Amino acid sequence: MSRLSELALRQRRQGLAKLPPVAEILRGSLMERYVTCGNPSCKCARGERHGPVWYLSVTLGPGRTTGSIIPEEKVDEVRGWIENYHKLKDQLEKISDINRELLRRERAQQRKRDRKG
């Protein structure tokens, strides 16, 4: 195995070590909203809205979105899970790039052997 391939394998192992805990991952967007209740005598009817209300929005597919309200005491935890999702996605892309490069190098080595033999 070449030195470059050994380096790529080491980088892949390091990338695996950087993966966040899989149980603490959430795809979505966390939004802070201020809402009105619809009661004409409420302060929100005069422009002073209720909130903040934290809302998790998740896109399920083209034109399909779902969401839910997140309690204030869960906001930091949910924010961390969303960050973990992005870290996981970034690390998986890096590992995938390394694996493609390893396959390319393996194929190039095979071609060299086939030409010689």
C-alpha positions as CSV (number, residue, x, y, z in Angstrom):
1,M,0.0,0.0,0.0
2,S,1.4,3.4,-0.9
3,R,2.1,6.1,1.6
4,L,-0.7,8.3,0.2
5,S,-3.2,5.4,0.7
6,E,-2.0,4.9,4.2
7,L,-2.4,8.6,4.9
8,A,-6.0,8.5,3.4
9,L,-6.8,5.5,5.7
10,R,-5.5,7.4,8.7
11,Q,-7.6,10.4,7.7
12,R,-10.7,8.2,7.4
13,R,-10.1,6.7,10.9
14,Q,-9.7,10.3,12.3
15,G,-12.9,11.3,10.6
16,L,-14.7,8.4,12.2
17,A,-13.5,9.4,15.6
18,K,-14.9,12.9,15.1
19,L,-18.5,11.6,14.5
20,P,-21.0,12.9,17.1
21,P,-23.2,10.4,19.0
22,V,-25.7,9.0,16.6
23,A,-28.5,9.1,19.2
24,E,-28.1,12.9,19.5
25,I,-28.8,13.9,15.9
26,L,-31.7,15.9,14.5
27,R,-32.3,17.2,11.0
28,G,-34.2,20.4,10.9
29,S,-34.3,24.2,11.5
30,L,-35.0,25.8,14.9
31,M,-36.8,29.1,14.6
32,E,-37.8,31.7,17.1
33,R,-41.3,33.0,16.6
34,Y,-43.5,35.6,18.1
35,V,-47.2,34.9,17.6
36,T,-50.7,36.4,18.0
37,C,-53.5,34.5,19.7
38,G,-56.5,35.9,17.9
39,N,-58.1,37.4,21.0
40,P,-59.2,41.0,20.1
41,S,-58.7,42.2,23.7
42,C,-55.2,40.7,24.1
43,K,-52.0,42.7,24.0
44,C,-51.0,40.9,20.8
45,A,-53.9,42.5,19.0
46,R,-52.2,45.8,19.6
47,G,-48.9,44.6,18.2
48,E,-47.2,43.2,21.3
49,R,-46.9,39.6,20.3
50,H,-46.5,36.5,22.5
51,G,-43.1,34.8,22.6
52,P,-40.6,33.7,21.9
53,V,-42.0,30.4,20.8
54,W,-39.4,27.9,19.5
55,Y,-40.4,26.0,16.5
56,L,-38.7,23.0,14.8
57,S,-39.3,22.8,11.1
58,V,-38.3,19.7,9.1
59,T,-38.6,19.4,5.3
60,L,-39.9,15.9,4.4
61,G,-39.7,16.2,0.7
62,P,-40.7,18.6,-2.1
63,G,-43.5,20.7,-0.8
64,R,-43.8,18.7,2.4
65,T,-42.8,20.3,5.7
66,T,-43.6,19.4,9.3
67,G,-42.9,21.1,12.5
68,S,-43.5,21.2,16.2
69,I,-43.1,23.6,19.1
70,I,-40.1,23.0,21.3
71,P,-40.3,23.8,25.0
72,E,-37.9,26.6,26.2
73,E,-36.0,24.1,28.4
74,K,-35.2,21.8,25.4
75,V,-34.0,24.5,23.0
76,D,-30.3,24.2,23.9
77,E,-30.5,20.4,23.6
78,V,-32.3,20.5,20.3
79,R,-29.9,23.1,19.0
80,G,-27.0,20.8,19.9
81,W,-28.7,17.9,18.1
82,I,-29.1,20.0,14.9
83,E,-25.4,21.0,15.1
84,N,-24.5,17.3,15.5
85,Y,-26.5,16.5,12.4
86,H,-24.4,19.1,10.4
87,K,-21.1,17.7,11.9
88,L,-22.1,14.2,11.0
89,K,-23.1,15.2,7.4
90,D,-19.8,17.1,6.9
91,Q,-17.7,14.2,8.3
92,L,-19.6,11.6,6.1
93,E,-18.8,13.7,3.1
94,K,-15.1,13.8,4.0
95,I,-15.0,10.1,4.5
96,S,-16.9,9.5,1.2
97,D,-14.3,11.7,-0.6
98,I,-11.5,9.6,1.0
99,N,-13.1,6.4,0.0
100,R,-13.5,7.5,-3.6
101,E,-9.9,8.5,-3.7
102,L,-8.8,5.1,-2.3
103,L,-10.9,3.4,-5.0
104,R,-9.4,5.6,-7.7
105,R,-5.8,4.7,-6.5
106,E,-6.6,1.0,-6.3
107,R,-7.9,1.1,-9.8
108,A,-4.8,2.9,-11.0
109,Q,-2.6,0.3,-9.3
110,Q,-4.6,-2.5,-10.9
111,R,-4.1,-1.0,-14.3
112,K,-0.4,-0.7,-13.8
113,R,-0.2,-4.4,-12.8
114,D,-2.3,-5.4,-15.8
115,R,0.0,-3.5,-18.2
116,K,3.1,-5.2,-16.7
117,G,1.7,-8.7,-16.6
